[in-house]
Amino acid sequence: MGRRERLEAKLDRREEWANKARARSADRIHAAEAIADGIPMGQPILVGHHSERRARRDRERIDGHMSAGVEAMHLAAHHAEKASGLARQLDRSIFSDDDDAIEALEARLRELEAKRDTMKKANADAVKLPLCNYRAPGIVAFNRFHGTNDLRLRQIEMGKAEYSNLHKDRRATYVVEGSHRVRAALIAGGEMVCIFLADAKATEPPTPSTAGTKPYEDYQLTNLGAEIRRNRQRLEEVKAQQARRAEAEEAPGGVTVSPWGEDPTYCRVTFAEKPDGGVLEALRGAGFRWSAGSWYGRANRIPAGIVEQ
């Protein structure tokens, strides 16, 4: 039984316990209501009357049933919450002993890489704002780069880095760093000419708070890259783990013992199927530890009979 099957069995038990607790809660609350229905509304306990003992007993029974019903209700909610957590874990997780673990990890990697590409493209598009015909009042536009003196700027689309690379003559052109309004300034005839960023239909330059803002922060891309690297490493580990299990299935007794690491005194024991409890206790007693589908420990401390299992 793999880890997914064990969690599915645990989920079934939790759901069964939750249903039983809900049924007990409903029965107890119904019993309390049945007793309360026999007491007239607002009827006090008649002290000294022959009905006093029965009235007090009924109230104690009502209190006992209601308390037990509420307790069972809380217990049902507890089991339902645990079952919901197990269901989410089964839905999201890829376990190393799943039959389709490799395919699932490769699909997850493709999804994460596609998401990263989309985020990078969105950030690149955000800084590629169009250069439009807007000019600040009193400034004469002399578009020397496009070879025209007609006071109009051709509408092109490029980023700050691309625009800077196109202008090699730093004496005539420079990029205004740290500004969202000014992309570049061309010096012509001793005057500074500013080219602003704005929409093609805009009549005013964009505000510094919104122009060229990237939709994704750098740390988001960094974290996503780390997640991709982690899944790639996990994929390689799962491939190696399944290869060791396949080797153990073909070995005599369904178990293999192989060197582990550079130290020849340590070994790795891999079983094709989970052994019985006695074998596991013997391995733990010999100092072996479970990790990545195998048991690791000193070769000279392998319990007797393990290889023959």
Stockholm file with secondary structure:
# STOCKHOLM 1.0

chainA/1-309         MGRRERLEAKLDRREEWANKARARSADRIHAAEAIADGIPMGQPILVGHHSERRARRDRERIDGHMSAGVEAMHLAAHHAEKASGLARQLDRSIFSDDDDAIEALEARLRELEAKRDTMKKANADAVKLPLCNYRAPGIVAFNRFHGTNDLRLRQIEMGKAEYSNLHKDRRATYVVEGSHRVRAALIAGGEMVCIFLADAKATEPPTPSTAGTKPYEDYQLTNLGAEIRRNRQRLEEVKAQQARRAEAEEAPGGVTVSPWGEDPTYCRVTFAEKPDGGVLEALRGAGFRWSAGSWYGRANRIPAGIVEQ
#=GR chainA/1-309 SS CCHHHHHHHHHHHHHHHHHHHHHHHHHHHHHHHHHHHTSCTTCCCCTTSTTHHHHHHHHHHHHHHHHHHHHHHHHHHHHHHHHHHHHHHHHHCCCTTCTTHHHHHHHHHHHHHHHHHHHHHHHHHHHCCEECSCCCTTCCCCCTTTTCCSSCCCCEECCHHHHHHHCCCTTTEEECTTCSSEEEEEEETTEEEEEEBCCTTCSSCCCTTTTTCCSSCHHHHHHHHHHHHHHHHHHHHHHHHHHHHHHHHHSGGGEEEEECSSCTTEEEEEESSCCCHHHHHHHHHTTCEEETTEEEEEGGGCCTTTTTC
#=GC SS_cons         CCHHHHHHHHHHHHHHHHHHHHHHHHHHHHHHHHHHHTSCTTCCCCTTSTTHHHHHHHHHHHHHHHHHHHHHHHHHHHHHHHHHHHHHHHHHCCCTTCTTHHHHHHHHHHHHHHHHHHHHHHHHHHHCCEECSCCCTTCCCCCTTTTCCSSCCCCEECCHHHHHHHCCCTTTEEECTTCSSEEEEEEETTEEEEEEBCCTTCSSCCCTTTTTCCSSCHHHHHHHHHHHHHHHHHHHHHHHHHHHHHHHHHSGGGEEEEECSSCTTEEEEEESSCCCHHHHHHHHHTTCEEETTEEEEEGGGCCTTTTTC
//
